[in-house]
Amino acid sequence: MPQQPMIFCEIFDVWGIDFMEPFPVSYENSYILLTIDYVSNWMEAKTTKTNDAKTVVEFVKSNIFYKFGVPKALINDQGSHFCNHAMATLLEKYGVVHKVATAYHLQTNGQAEVFNREIKKLLQKNGKSEPE
């Protein structure tokens, strides 16, 4: 078996980000934007009115950069709310590597997908319906 270099990640170095959508509107919000640190499994989530680039950029700055420092990498799916000029500019400005998951290959951003399922289960237990 060929030797592979060991990769060391510190806590809050690599984050996954994903939208859960759409939910029935509640307090004018119909989306949940979540991020998860791949080392500690710490999760940040916020309900949002829209799933656009501006919402994502503000969320990343206020819920990751300002709270935990600038990460080394951010992993997300190919959604236009993540893959756009505003996001690319922000990540380039701070030197963050932007990893985009391959379509239909959920394992790439697997931890975020697992937390999506867990949040859905919690909402169902609390009497909320499945997202439509």
N, C-alpha and C positions, 0 to 999 in steps of 0.2 A: 504494500500500500504506500503510495507516495506521501511524503510529508507535506503538511499544509502549515503555513505560518499561523501562529496563534494571534487572534485579534482580541485586543483588550478594549472593553468599553467601560466607561465610568457611568455612574448613575446620572441620568438626565442628558446623556450624549445622543441617544437615538430615540426619536419619537415617531409614532404612527399616528395618522390623522384620518378621520372618516366622518361622513355624514350619515345619520340615520334619518330616513325620510320616506314619504311624508306622513305625518301624523294628523289626526283631526286637530283643527286649530284650537289652541288653548292659550288664553291671554295674548292673542295675536301671534303666537308662535306655532310653527308646524314642522320644525326641523330640530334635530339634536346634533350638535357638532361636538365630537369627542376626540381627545388625544390621549395616547398612552405611552408612557416611558417603557422602553423595551427591557431595561435592566431591572427596575424596581416594581414594574407593573402599576405605578401610580397613574391614576386616570384623572383627567380634567374634562368636564362636559358642560355644555351650555345650550339652552334652548335659543333658537333664533327664528326670526321672521322669514328670512330669505337664505338661500344657499348660494350666494354670489361671492365673487372674488374679494370684494371689500370686507364682507363679514369675516371671511377666512383670514385675511391679512391682519385685521384688528384683533381677532381671537388669538392668532399665533403670537403677535406682539405682547398682548396683555396677559395671556394665560400660560405662555411658555417663556418667552424671552425675559419679560420683566420679573416673573416669579422664580424661574429656575436657571436663568442664564441662557446664553445662546448655545443651542445644541450643535453637534457635529453633523447630524443627518436628520432629514425628515422624510418619512415614507408615506405615500398616499396612492390612491387609485388614479385613473386617467380622467377624472371628472374635470370639466372646464372651470369649476370653482377652485381647483388646486393647480391646474396646469394653465397658467396665464401670465401675462406680462407683469402684473402687479406682484404676484407671488414670486416670480423669477427674480424680479428686481430686489425684493426684500431679502430673499435668501442669498443672492449674490452679494448684496451689500454687507451682510454679516458673515459671509464665507461658509454658509450651510450647504452641505451636499444634498441635492434634491433627488431622491430615488422614487421612480414611478413604477408602480406594480403593473405587471402584465395583465391585460384583460383576461378575465375568467381564470386567473391563477390566484385565488384568495390567500394561499399560504404566504405570499410575499408580505402582505399586511395582515397576517393571521391574528396577531394579538388584538388589533382593533376590531376585527370581525368577531372574535370571541366575546369581547366586551359588548358589542352590538347585541349579540344573542342574549347575554346576561341581562342587559338593560330591558330588552323586550320581555324576558321572563318576569322581571320585577314589576314591570308595568302591568302585565297580565294578572299577576297575583294581587295587585292593588285595584283590580276591577277595570283597568283601562283596556281598550280593545287593541287588537293587532293592527299595525300600520296598514293602511289601504294601499 
